[in-house]
């Protein structure tokens, strides 16, 4: 969900402006700024907390998301969201599930999507993979290659990896894509 359906680039830009960090235009450039600064882990926890709560006010739905979701539903496919999303932030213990649900409710209003039964926010990667297996998912999209590399990840699931700038190669059951709309070429 984060960085697949939700594009935080405008939120990262807003954070940089309000924090007077200079020209930042994406989550990746914001991460790079904090990596170079030094205390990446501590700083990033603060930023991530803001991105996943207040920052959602500046986030956008990923390009092509509505088109892809509507097309998949028109093909007769059920669409669910299975995401690794901690209930609380690590630093200040802020609720992360409620803002995510509220944001998705607004962003997905054009799509026949029931957040009560079609959204699964799992506390860790292992539970996310268990949910993928339990729900008998056929296709799965993620921005993290390591999800598909987990030994427990079901090999019968066709994966789509939003690879960004990575030069890594995915396993055979995973197709590397740059944007969500590419999924429609493979389904």
C-alpha positions in Angstrom: 0.0 0.0 0.0 2.7 2.5 1.0 4.7 3.4 -2.1 2.5 1.2 -4.2 -1.0 2.7 -4.0 0.1 5.8 -1.9 2.6 8.1 -3.5 4.3 10.2 -0.8 6.5 12.3 -3.0 4.4 15.5 -2.5 4.3 14.8 1.2 8.1 14.4 1.2 8.4 17.7 -0.7 6.2 19.4 1.9 8.2 18.0 4.8 11.4 19.3 3.2 9.9 22.8 2.8 8.6 23.0 6.3 11.9 21.7 7.7 13.9 24.0 5.4 15.9 21.1 3.9 16.3 22.5 0.4 15.1 21.0 -2.8 13.5 17.6 -2.1 11.1 16.2 -4.6 10.6 12.5 -3.6 10.6 10.1 -0.8 13.9 8.7 -2.2 15.6 12.1 -2.2 14.4 12.7 1.3 15.8 9.4 2.5 19.1 10.2 0.8 19.2 13.6 2.6 18.9 11.8 6.0 21.3 9.1 5.0 24.0 11.7 4.3 23.1 13.7 7.4 24.1 10.8 9.6 21.4 9.7 12.1 19.3 8.1 9.4 17.4 5.6 11.6 16.4 8.2 14.3 15.6 10.9 11.8 13.7 8.6 9.5 11.5 7.3 12.3 10.3 10.9 12.9 9.8 11.6 9.1 8.0 8.3 8.6 5.7 8.9 11.5 4.7 12.3 9.9 4.4 10.8 6.4 2.0 8.1 7.6 -0.2 10.5 9.6 -0.2 14.2 8.8 1.7 13.7 5.6 -1.2 11.8 4.1 -2.8 15.2 3.6 -0.2 15.8 0.9 0.0 12.3 -0.5 -1.5 11.2 -3.8 -2.8 8.0 -5.2 -0.2 6.4 -7.4 -0.5 7.2 -11.1 -2.8 4.8 -12.8 -4.1 3.2 -9.6 -7.8 3.9 -10.3 -7.5 2.7 -13.9 -5.8 -0.5 -12.9 -8.2 -1.2 -10.0 -11.3 -0.6 -12.2 -9.9 -2.6 -15.1 -9.1 -5.6 -12.8 -12.6 -5.4 -11.3 -14.1 -5.3 -14.9 -12.1 -8.4 -15.6 -14.0 -10.0 -12.8 -11.1 -10.2 -10.4 -11.5 -9.4 -6.7 -9.1 -6.8 -5.5 -7.8 -6.7 -1.9 -5.0 -4.7 -0.2 -2.6 -6.7 2.0 -0.1 -4.4 3.6 2.5 -4.5 6.3 1.5 -1.5 8.4 2.3 -1.4 12.1 -0.7 -0.3 14.2 1.4 2.2 16.0 4.5 4.3 15.1 7.8 3.2 16.7 8.8 6.6 18.1 5.7 8.3 19.4 3.2 5.4 19.3 0.9 7.2 17.0 -2.1 5.3 15.4 -1.1 4.5 11.8 -4.1 2.3 10.8 -6.8 4.9 11.2 -5.2 7.6 9.0 -4.4 5.0 6.4 -8.0 3.7 6.3 -9.4 7.3 6.2 -7.0 8.3 3.4 -7.9 5.2 1.3 -11.6 5.7 1.8 -11.3 9.1 0.2 -8.8 8.1 -2.5 -10.6 5.0 -3.6 -14.1 6.4 -3.7 -14.3 5.8 -7.5 -13.7 2.1 -7.1 -16.0 -0.6 -5.7 -13.8 -1.3 -2.7 -15.0 -2.3 0.8 -12.3 -1.2 3.3 -14.0 -3.4 6.0 -13.5 -6.6 4.1 -10.9 -5.8 1.4 -8.1 -4.1 3.4 -5.7 -6.1 5.6 -3.1 -4.2 7.5 -0.7 -6.7 9.0 1.7 -6.0 11.9 4.7 -7.6 10.2 6.0 -9.1 7.0 5.4 -12.7 8.1 1.7 -11.9 8.8 1.4 -10.1 5.5 2.7 -13.2 3.7 0.4 -15.5 5.7 -2.5 -13.3 4.7 -1.5 -13.5 1.0 -1.6 -17.2 1.3 -4.8 -17.3 3.4 -6.7 -15.1 0.9 -5.4 -17.2 -2.0 -4.1 -14.2 -3.8 -3.4 -14.8 -7.5 -1.5 -11.5 -8.3 0.4 -9.3 -5.8 2.1 -5.9 -6.1 4.9 -4.6 -3.8 7.6 -2.1 -3.9 9.9 -4.3 -1.8 11.7 -7.1 -3.6 12.5 -8.8 -0.3 8.8 -9.6 0.2 8.9 -11.9 -2.9 12.3 -13.3 -1.8 10.9 -14.5 1.5 10.9 -18.4 1.6 7.3 -18.3 2.9 6.1 -16.2 -0.1 3.8 -18.5 -2.1 5.6 -19.2 -5.4 2.2 -19.8 -7.2 1.5 -16.1 -6.8 2.4 -13.9 -9.8 4.2 -10.9 -8.4 4.6 -7.4 -9.7 7.6 -5.5 -8.2 7.5 -1.7 -8.5 11.3 -1.6 -8.8 11.9 2.2 -8.9 15.6 2.8 -9.7 16.8 -0.7 -8.6 19.0 -2.7 -10.9 18.3 -6.0 -9.1 16.6 -8.9 -10.8 13.4 -10.5 -9.5 12.7 -14.2 -9.2 11.0 -16.0 -12.1 7.4 -15.6 -10.6 7.9 -11.8 -10.4 7.7 -9.1 -13.1 9.6 -5.9 -12.6 7.5 -2.8 -13.4 8.0 0.9 -13.2 4.3 1.9 -12.9 1.0 0.2 -11.9 -0.5 0.4 -15.4 2.1 -2.1 -16.7 0.2 -4.8 -14.7 -2.6 -4.7 -17.3 -0.2 -6.0 -19.9 0.3 -9.2 -17.9 -3.2 -10.0 -16.5 
